[in-house]
Amino acid sequence: MGIADHNRAVVLGASMAGLLAARVLADSYTEVLVVERDGLEDLTGPDGSPETRRGVPQGRHVHALLARGRHILEELFPGFTDELVTAGAITGDVTGNVRWIMDGHRMPKPHSDMLLLSMSRPFLEQRVRARVRSLPNVRFLERHDVTGLLTAEGGTEDGTENSKAGGKAVVGVSVTEDGTASTLSADLVVDAGGRRSRTPAWLKELGYAEVPEDQMAISVGYATQYYRLPDAVMPDEISIDVVASPELPRGAICAKIDGDRTVVTAYGYLGDYPPSTSAGFLDFLKSLSGTDIYDAVRDHRPLGDPVAYRFPANLRRRYERLPALPDGLLVLGDAVCSFNPVYGQGMTVAALGATVLRDHVTGAQAPDPRAYFADLAARAVDDVWEMTTGADLAFPGVEGDRTEEWQAEQGYVADLLTAATRDHSLLTAYARVVFLVDPPSALAAPEIQEAVRAALAQTDR
């Protein structure tokens, strides 16, 4: 299937996942329509800094574009890294310019040769959206609400009737704008509508099986406050990360971002939420396993009050396990898997998913949904899901199966981080996995295990 062979793809949602879906679809479809409930103006605050749009309530908090995500965005939008840096993104090394405090211990800061870009979510999203808007065959339908799927029996494409039972192909969507209903025909519909995706309900209405879900309740709450700090406060660092631990299930991230600002997001597990007052927020920062972030901001006036957000549970929808799926419908991003935001993986997993989508729409045939979802799970979701839920299980109040394998893995990671205080190359290896450049299996390589043993032997002397 090439761009001359296919007609229209419709993307539901102008999220990061939706924007990246539109980018890869534009290479294979004559027309790509991105349908978004919000208006998509580039909003700015009183100081000229980009502001989040209404449909991204979490956009005010710390966001991370991990190293693997940056690689993919650079591939999709050549020159994008330089564009971001020129516009004001902060750059440095992912370990050399980051202060990690784990269990009260400051980790070493070796150079990793992995570039870190630090910026606000609106700053990044606005520039990705501008790149996608510049594509001649992509169009945005703003302030349109998608109300359902259009289906046809046997894969026909008249798109005139929504058959509620036994539909074999999705051939478009129904939408409303200011209360006026209409339909959009499509050869492919991609749902990038986020955690509140309505695809599971729509499939059930069409007679398909209920989408299996995995959930892990973590009750994470976080609050964010902005500052304008002097350069002397963090002269050679981009961010300070005080990591939560099972003994103290609260942490924070302090990061320099665009607009000469510093953003601080504090978080707590299992209902241990940071307060939404400036005084309470500071007290929370002071209570962490290291007072580094508190010390950095305590003498500086914040730019406004703290803004709170709640994240109830890791959520994974197992489309790959459905016995049947309609043709013409795929799902991407948080609509498939929504991870604990503390680890900053969401945008990078969306980028990984976009590469899977690209591979499944560039062949001679229309994409096979079952093959796509199996590939998406294997290449973009499985490893990250295991990493995230495995880390969250370390908190005693989180419910889940703590198998012998999990206990062994957690013990090995703890040993590796202890060893990394001696052999700094081990911290670089760990960072390559955390930033999704290498798979978790890389840490089990024989040479890494031997380095851990050797460093621990030195520590014990």
Backbone torsions as a table, in degrees:
resi	resn	phi	psi	omega
1	MET	NA	119.0	177.6
2	GLY	-115.4	177.5	-175.6
3	ILE	-64.2	-25.6	179.6
4	ALA	-83.4	-11.5	-173.4
5	ASP	-98.6	-19.6	-172.9
6	HIS	-121.3	161.4	-170.6
7	ASN	-105.9	-82.1	-168.9
8	ARG	-129.0	135.6	168.2
9	ALA	-114.7	140.7	177.9
10	VAL	-116.6	127.2	178.8
11	VAL	-107.6	129.3	-179.7
12	LEU	-95.4	105.4	176.9
13	GLY	106.3	132.4	177.9
14	ALA	-99.5	34.0	172.2
15	SER	-65.5	177.1	173.9
16	MET	-58.7	-41.2	177.7
17	ALA	-62.1	-42.2	179.5
18	GLY	-65.3	-41.1	179.1
19	LEU	-64.0	-43.1	-179.6
20	LEU	-70.6	-33.6	173.6
21	ALA	-61.4	-46.0	179.3
22	ALA	-59.7	-39.8	179.9
23	ARG	-60.3	-47.1	-177.2
24	VAL	-75.3	-32.8	178.7
25	LEU	-67.1	-29.5	-178.4
26	ALA	-62.4	-20.5	178.0
27	ASP	-80.3	-13.8	-173.4
28	SER	-124.6	-10.1	-177.4
29	TYR	-122.8	144.8	179.1
30	THR	-62.9	-38.6	-178.7
31	GLU	-138.3	138.3	174.9
32	VAL	-124.2	124.3	176.9
33	LEU	-110.3	126.6	175.9
34	VAL	-104.6	115.4	-176.8
35	VAL	-100.2	122.6	-174.2
36	GLU	-134.7	134.6	179.7
37	ARG	-68.3	-34.5	-177.9
38	ASP	-80.6	164.6	158.5
39	GLY	-78.0	152.0	-173.3
40	LEU	-118.8	37.5	175.1
41	GLU	-69.0	149.6	174.7
42	ASP	-80.0	97.9	-175.3
43	LEU	-80.6	144.5	175.4
44	THR	-133.4	152.0	178.2
45	GLY	-87.4	-178.0	-179.1
46	PRO	-58.0	-29.1	-179.2
47	ASP	-91.6	5.6	179.4
48	GLY	88.3	-3.3	180.0
49	SER	-75.4	146.5	179.4
50	PRO	-64.8	141.0	179.7
51	GLU	-115.5	152.1	-178.0
52	THR	-72.9	150.5	177.2
53	ARG	-85.9	165.1	-172.2
54	ARG	-59.3	-36.2	-175.6
55	GLY	-78.0	2.1	178.8
56	VAL	-126.5	69.4	-175.3
57	PRO	-60.7	-26.6	178.9
58	GLN	-81.1	-1.6	-174.7
59	GLY	-67.7	-14.1	-179.8
60	ARG	-79.6	-13.7	-172.7
61	HIS	-95.0	171.7	178.8
62	VAL	-55.7	132.0	173.4
63	HIS	-125.7	149.2	179.6
64	ALA	-125.2	131.3	165.7
65	LEU	-101.5	102.3	-175.7
66	LEU	-67.4	164.9	-174.1
67	ALA	-55.8	-42.0	179.4
68	ARG	-64.5	-37.7	177.1
69	GLY	-64.0	-40.6	178.1
70	ARG	-63.2	-40.0	178.2
71	HIS	-58.6	-43.6	-177.9
72	ILE	-67.7	-43.6	178.7
73	LEU	-62.5	-37.2	177.6
74	GLU	-65.6	-36.5	177.1
75	GLU	-66.3	-41.6	-177.7
76	LEU	-76.8	-32.8	-178.2
77	PHE	-128.2	83.5	-176.5
78	PRO	-53.3	135.9	-179.0
79	GLY	83.2	6.4	-172.9
80	PHE	-68.5	-37.4	179.5
81	THR	-60.2	-47.7	179.0
82	ASP	-62.1	-36.9	178.3
83	GLU	-61.8	-44.2	-179.6
84	LEU	-65.1	-43.2	-179.1
85	VAL	-64.8	-43.3	179.1
86	THR	-61.6	-35.4	-178.3
87	ALA	-79.5	-11.8	175.2
88	GLY	128.2	3.8	175.4
89	ALA	-64.9	146.9	-179.7
90	ILE	-91.3	137.7	-175.7
91	THR	-124.2	155.1	176.0
92	GLY	178.6	-165.9	-179.9
93	ASP	-98.0	141.2	-171.5
94	VAL	-66.8	-22.3	174.9
95	THR	-115.7	-36.1	-176.6
96	GLY	-67.7	-26.3	-177.4
97	ASN	-118.5	23.9	178.4
98	VAL	-127.3	133.1	176.2
99	ARG	-100.0	108.9	177.7
100	TRP	-99.7	128.2	174.5
101	ILE	-115.2	114.8	-179.0
102	MET	-121.0	122.4	-177.4
103	ASP	53.2	36.5	178.7
104	GLY	82.3	-3.5	-178.2
105	HIS	-101.6	132.9	177.2
106	ARG	-84.2	122.6	-177.2
107	MET	-77.4	157.3	175.6
108	PRO	-64.0	166.0	-177.1
109	LYS	-127.0	65.4	178.2
110	PRO	-71.7	158.4	175.8
111	HIS	-80.9	133.3	-174.1
112	SER	-107.7	-12.9	-172.6
113	ASP	64.3	20.8	172.4
114	MET	-112.1	124.6	-176.9
115	LEU	-78.3	133.0	174.5
116	LEU	-109.3	129.1	172.0
117	LEU	-109.2	128.0	178.7
118	SER	-117.8	127.6	-176.4
119	MET	-164.4	167.5	177.1
120	SER	-78.7	157.3	177.1
121	ARG	-59.9	-47.0	179.5
122	PRO	-61.1	-37.2	178.3
123	PHE	-57.7	-47.6	-179.1
124	LEU	-70.3	-48.0	-175.2
125	GLU	-61.9	-41.0	-179.4
126	GLN	-62.2	-37.0	-178.7
127	ARG	-77.4	-34.3	172.4
128	VAL	-64.0	-43.7	-179.8
129	ARG	-62.1	-38.8	178.6
130	ALA	-63.6	-39.9	177.6
131	ARG	-63.5	-42.2	-179.4
132	VAL	-68.8	-39.9	177.3
133	ARG	-59.1	-30.3	-177.2
134	SER	-73.6	-12.2	178.3
135	LEU	-72.6	128.6	-171.5
136	PRO	-66.4	-22.1	-176.8
137	ASN	-106.1	16.3	176.8
138	VAL	-111.8	134.4	179.1
139	ARG	-133.3	142.7	179.4
140	PHE	-105.0	131.9	172.8
141	LEU	-108.4	96.2	-177.2
142	GLU	-84.0	156.9	177.3
143	ARG	56.1	35.8	173.3
144	HIS	-114.3	131.6	177.8
145	ASP	-104.3	127.4	178.4
146	VAL	-82.0	125.7	-174.7
147	THR	-108.5	-11.1	179.6
148	GLY	174.4	175.2	178.8
149	LEU	-100.2	146.0	170.2
150	LEU	-100.2	133.2	-179.2
151	THR	-128.9	161.7	175.9
152	ALA	-139.0	143.7	177.8
153	GLU	-69.3	140.5	171.1
154	GLY	64.9	17.5	176.1
155	GLY	81.6	9.7	175.9
156	THR	-68.3	160.3	-169.7
157	GLU	-124.4	36.3	177.7
158	ASP	-76.2	-25.5	174.0
159	GLY	62.1	21.3	-173.0
160	THR	-95.9	-15.7	-174.6
161	GLU	-143.1	140.6	179.1
162	ASN	-96.5	96.5	-179.9
163	SER	-76.3	119.8	-173.1
164	LYS	-80.7	-11.3	-178.9
165	ALA	-133.4	130.5	173.2
166	GLY	73.7	17.6	177.8
167	GLY	-62.7	133.9	-176.4
168	LYS	-103.0	-16.5	-179.2
169	ALA	-146.2	137.6	171.1
170	VAL	-86.7	126.8	-174.7
171	VAL	-122.4	16.2	177.3
172	GLY	155.1	-169.7	-179.8
173	VAL	-138.5	154.5	170.7
174	SER	-98.6	141.6	-176.4
175	VAL	-136.6	161.2	171.0
176	THR	-129.4	145.9	174.4
177	GLU	-136.2	115.6	-177.6
178	ASP	53.5	39.4	177.5
179	GLY	83.2	-3.3	179.3
180	THR	-96.9	123.3	-176.9
181	ALA	-89.5	146.1	174.4
182	SER	-155.9	177.6	179.5
183	THR	-127.2	153.6	175.9
184	LEU	-126.5	118.2	176.6
185	SER	-77.7	153.9	-178.1
186	ALA	-157.8	145.7	169.3
187	ASP	-81.6	-24.9	177.6
188	LEU	-148.7	135.8	173.2
189	VAL	-115.1	128.9	177.1
190	VAL	-117.7	117.1	179.6
191	ASP	-87.8	110.9	173.6
192	ALA	-120.4	39.5	-172.8
193	GLY	-84.4	6.3	173.7
194	GLY	85.9	-170.3	-174.2
195	ARG	-56.8	-31.2	-178.8
196	ARG	-91.6	22.4	177.2
197	SER	-47.9	138.9	179.0
198	ARG	-97.6	4.9	-179.0
199	THR	-58.3	-43.3	178.4
200	PRO	-56.3	-42.5	179.3
201	ALA	-67.9	-40.8	179.7
202	TRP	-63.7	-41.0	178.5
203	LEU	-63.6	-40.2	179.0
204	LYS	-63.5	-40.3	177.0
205	GLU	-61.7	-30.6	-178.7
206	LEU	-84.9	1.5	176.3
207	GLY	96.1	6.5	178.5
208	TYR	-86.7	164.2	-178.7
209	ALA	-67.2	156.2	176.4
210	GLU	-65.8	136.8	-179.3
211	VAL	-71.0	120.3	178.1
212	PRO	-63.5	145.6	179.5
213	GLU	-129.5	142.6	167.8
214	ASP	-109.6	133.5	177.2
215	GLN	-133.2	146.7	171.8
216	MET	-134.5	109.0	-178.6
217	ALA	-71.4	127.3	-179.8
218	ILE	-127.8	-17.9	177.7
219	SER	46.4	54.4	176.5
220	VAL	-83.8	134.3	173.1
221	GLY	-127.3	142.7	177.5
222	TYR	-141.0	161.3	179.0
223	ALA	-137.1	147.9	-174.1
224	THR	-131.1	139.0	175.8
225	GLN	-137.2	145.2	-178.4
226	TYR	-106.1	150.5	179.0
227	TYR	-139.6	163.4	167.8
228	ARG	-121.3	99.3	-171.5
229	LEU	-99.7	147.0	173.7
230	PRO	-63.7	151.4	-179.3
231	ASP	-58.6	-29.8	-176.4
232	ALA	-66.2	-18.1	-177.7
233	VAL	-69.1	-42.8	178.1
234	MET	-133.5	72.5	-169.6
235	PRO	-65.5	-35.5	-176.5
236	ASP	-123.9	21.5	-176.8
237	GLU	-127.8	145.1	173.7
238	ILE	-88.1	-39.7	-176.5
239	SER	-150.1	160.2	172.3
240	ILE	-121.7	128.7	-177.6
241	ASP	-124.4	106.4	175.1
242	VAL	-95.3	108.5	-168.5
243	VAL	-84.9	135.6	174.3
244	ALA	-67.2	153.0	179.2
245	SER	-136.0	164.2	177.5
246	PRO	-57.2	-32.4	-179.8
247	GLU	-75.0	-31.6	179.1
248	LEU	-138.5	91.8	-170.7
249	PRO	-79.8	49.3	176.6
250	ARG	-144.8	147.5	-178.3
251	GLY	-155.8	-172.6	179.6
252	ALA	-163.5	157.9	174.7
253	ILE	-129.0	132.6	177.6
254	CYS	-120.9	118.1	-172.3
255	ALA	-135.7	135.4	169.8
256	LYS	-71.9	136.7	179.4
257	ILE	-137.0	-176.4	179.5
258	ASP	-57.8	160.7	177.6
259	GLY	74.6	21.2	179.4
260	ASP	57.3	38.1	-178.0
261	ARG	-117.9	160.3	170.8
262	THR	-124.5	130.1	179.8
263	VAL	-108.0	135.8	177.2
264	VAL	-121.6	119.2	174.9
265	THR	-114.5	119.5	176.1
266	ALA	-103.7	145.5	-175.9
267	TYR	-143.0	157.0	176.1
268	GLY	-145.8	148.1	-179.4
269	TYR	-91.8	155.6	166.9
270	LEU	53.2	44.9	175.2
271	GLY	85.5	-1.4	178.4
272	ASP	-85.8	72.6	-169.9
273	TYR	-88.6	143.1	174.4
274	PRO	-68.5	145.0	-179.3
275	PRO	-67.4	160.9	-179.7
276	SER	-103.0	20.6	172.4
277	THR	-113.2	151.9	-177.2
278	SER	-61.7	-41.5	-179.7
279	ALA	-66.6	-45.0	178.8
280	GLY	-65.2	-36.5	178.0
281	PHE	-61.0	-45.5	178.3
282	LEU	-62.8	-41.9	178.3
283	ASP	-60.7	-39.6	178.8
284	PHE	-62.1	-46.6	179.0
285	LEU	-59.9	-37.6	-179.1
286	LYS	-68.3	-24.9	-175.3
287	SER	-83.8	-4.8	-175.6
288	LEU	-70.4	172.6	-177.2
289	SER	-67.5	-16.5	171.4
290	GLY	-138.6	141.4	-176.9
291	THR	-91.8	15.9	-172.3
292	ASP	-58.3	-44.5	-178.7
293	ILE	-71.9	-41.1	175.4
294	TYR	-56.7	-45.8	-179.4
295	ASP	-63.5	-32.7	-177.6
296	ALA	-71.2	-33.5	-170.2
297	VAL	-112.3	-11.5	-167.3
298	ARG	-60.8	-29.8	-176.3
299	ASP	-97.7	14.7	-175.1
300	HIS	-124.7	140.4	-177.5
301	ARG	-74.2	128.4	178.1
302	PRO	-72.2	157.2	176.8
303	LEU	-92.2	73.8	-179.2
304	GLY	100.9	176.0	-178.3
305	ASP	-82.7	159.9	176.0
306	PRO	-63.0	146.4	176.8
307	VAL	-114.4	130.2	-174.0
308	ALA	-102.3	158.3	176.0
309	TYR	-152.7	148.9	179.4
310	ARG	-123.6	141.4	178.0
311	PHE	-131.2	109.0	-170.3
312	PRO	-76.0	-39.9	-169.2
313	ALA	-160.7	146.2	164.3
314	ASN	-64.4	136.5	-175.3
315	LEU	-136.9	127.7	177.1
316	ARG	-129.7	125.1	176.4
317	ARG	-98.1	123.7	-170.8
318	ARG	-94.2	66.0	178.3
319	TYR	-59.7	-29.6	-177.9
320	GLU	-66.9	-12.8	-179.6
321	ARG	-97.5	-3.0	179.3
322	LEU	-69.1	138.1	179.1
323	PRO	-69.7	-24.4	179.3
324	ALA	-150.7	149.6	178.7
325	LEU	-141.8	148.9	176.7
326	PRO	-74.9	147.8	170.7
327	ASP	-68.2	155.7	172.4
328	GLY	84.4	9.1	-179.1
329	LEU	-138.2	123.4	175.2
330	LEU	-129.5	161.4	-177.3
331	VAL	-132.1	148.3	-172.1
332	LEU	-147.4	155.0	171.4
333	GLY	73.4	-146.5	-178.0
334	ASP	-61.5	-19.6	176.6
335	ALA	-66.3	-19.9	175.0
336	VAL	-98.8	-48.7	-176.1
337	CYS	-146.7	125.8	-177.7
338	SER	-118.5	113.8	-171.5
339	PHE	-99.2	157.2	170.7
340	ASN	-48.6	117.6	-174.8
341	PRO	-69.9	-12.9	179.8
342	VAL	-56.6	-31.0	-175.6
343	TYR	-89.4	-6.9	173.0
344	GLY	65.7	34.2	-172.8
345	GLN	-97.6	-14.5	-166.7
346	GLY	-58.5	-49.3	-176.9
347	MET	-67.9	-35.1	179.3
348	THR	-70.5	-38.9	176.0
349	VAL	-65.3	-36.2	174.7
350	ALA	-61.3	-39.9	178.3
351	ALA	-66.3	-41.7	175.4
352	LEU	-60.1	-42.6	178.1
353	GLY	-62.4	-35.7	178.5
354	ALA	-63.9	-34.8	177.6
355	THR	-69.0	-34.7	174.9
356	VAL	-65.1	-45.9	177.8
357	LEU	-57.6	-44.8	179.4
358	ARG	-55.8	-44.6	-177.7
359	ASP	-65.9	-27.1	-176.2
360	HIS	-92.4	-7.0	177.6
361	VAL	-110.9	1.4	-177.9
362	THR	-99.8	1.0	179.4
363	GLY	-82.4	-177.9	-178.1
364	ALA	-75.0	-23.5	-177.1
365	GLN	-106.6	160.9	172.3
366	ALA	-61.6	149.1	-176.8
367	PRO	-61.4	138.7	175.9
368	ASP	-88.9	114.1	-175.1
369	PRO	-59.2	-38.3	-177.9
370	ARG	-67.6	-40.3	177.2
371	ALA	-66.0	-40.0	179.5
372	TYR	-61.9	-49.8	-176.0
373	PHE	-67.1	-34.8	176.0
374	ALA	-64.1	-42.6	180.0
375	ASP	-68.2	-40.5	178.4
376	LEU	-59.8	-44.5	179.3
377	ALA	-61.1	-46.8	-174.5
378	ALA	-70.2	-38.1	-171.0
379	ARG	-97.7	-22.5	-173.4
380	ALA	-124.1	-21.7	-169.1
381	VAL	-117.1	-45.0	-169.0
382	ASP	-53.1	-54.3	-175.6
383	ASP	-62.8	-43.0	-177.2
384	VAL	-68.4	-39.6	177.4
385	TRP	-60.3	-44.5	-179.9
386	GLU	-65.6	-40.5	178.0
387	MET	-62.3	-47.0	-175.0
388	THR	-67.5	-52.3	-178.2
389	THR	-67.9	-32.7	176.4
390	GLY	-63.5	-42.3	178.4
391	ALA	-67.5	-39.9	-178.5
392	ASP	-68.4	-30.2	178.3
393	LEU	-64.9	-17.2	178.3
394	ALA	-65.5	-20.3	178.5
395	PHE	-83.7	118.9	-169.4
396	PRO	-55.0	-31.5	-177.6
397	GLY	-80.1	-6.6	178.9
398	VAL	-82.3	127.4	-177.8
399	GLU	-83.4	137.6	178.7
400	GLY	168.8	173.3	-175.6
401	ASP	-90.0	109.2	179.6
402	ARG	-93.9	84.1	-174.7
403	THR	-72.8	168.1	175.7
404	GLU	-62.2	-36.5	178.3
405	GLU	-63.4	-43.5	178.2
406	TRP	-61.3	-44.4	-178.9
407	GLN	-62.1	-39.3	179.0
408	ALA	-66.4	-41.7	179.9
409	GLU	-64.2	-43.9	179.9
410	GLN	-64.1	-39.4	177.6
411	GLY	-64.3	-39.4	-179.6
412	TYR	-66.8	-42.3	178.6
413	VAL	-63.1	-40.8	177.8
414	ALA	-61.4	-43.0	177.2
415	ASP	-63.2	-41.4	-179.2
416	LEU	-61.6	-43.2	-179.3
417	LEU	-69.0	-35.1	174.2
418	THR	-64.8	-43.7	179.4
419	ALA	-64.6	-29.6	-178.0
420	ALA	-66.0	-20.4	176.5
421	THR	-70.7	-18.8	175.9
422	ARG	-99.1	-51.2	-178.2
423	ASP	-105.5	99.4	-172.2
424	HIS	-68.5	-18.6	176.6
425	SER	-64.4	-24.1	178.6
426	LEU	-71.0	-32.6	175.7
427	LEU	-67.8	-37.4	176.1
428	THR	-63.0	-42.8	178.0
429	ALA	-61.8	-41.9	178.0
430	TYR	-63.5	-42.6	-179.9
431	ALA	-63.8	-34.7	179.0
432	ARG	-63.2	-32.4	177.1
433	VAL	-77.8	-45.2	-179.5
434	VAL	-60.3	-37.3	-179.5
435	PHE	-90.3	13.3	170.6
436	LEU	63.8	22.2	173.5
437	VAL	-77.7	-42.9	177.9
438	ASP	-113.0	152.3	176.3
439	PRO	-74.2	159.7	178.6
440	PRO	-55.7	-30.3	-179.3
441	SER	-61.2	-20.7	179.9
442	ALA	-61.0	-30.1	-178.9
443	LEU	-74.0	-13.5	177.9
444	ALA	-95.4	4.6	178.8
445	ALA	-59.2	143.9	-176.9
446	PRO	-54.2	-39.4	-178.0
447	GLU	-68.8	-31.6	177.0
448	ILE	-70.8	-43.7	179.1
449	GLN	-61.3	-40.2	179.2
450	GLU	-66.1	-39.4	177.9
451	ALA	-64.3	-37.3	177.4
452	VAL	-63.3	-46.8	-179.7
453	ARG	-61.3	-42.5	-177.8
454	ALA	-66.4	-41.9	-178.9
455	ALA	-68.6	-39.1	177.5
456	LEU	-65.2	-35.1	177.6
457	ALA	-63.6	-37.3	177.2
458	GLN	-68.4	-37.9	-178.8
459	THR	-65.1	-35.3	-176.8
460	ASP	-75.0	-14.7	-176.6
461	ARG	-70.6	NA	NA
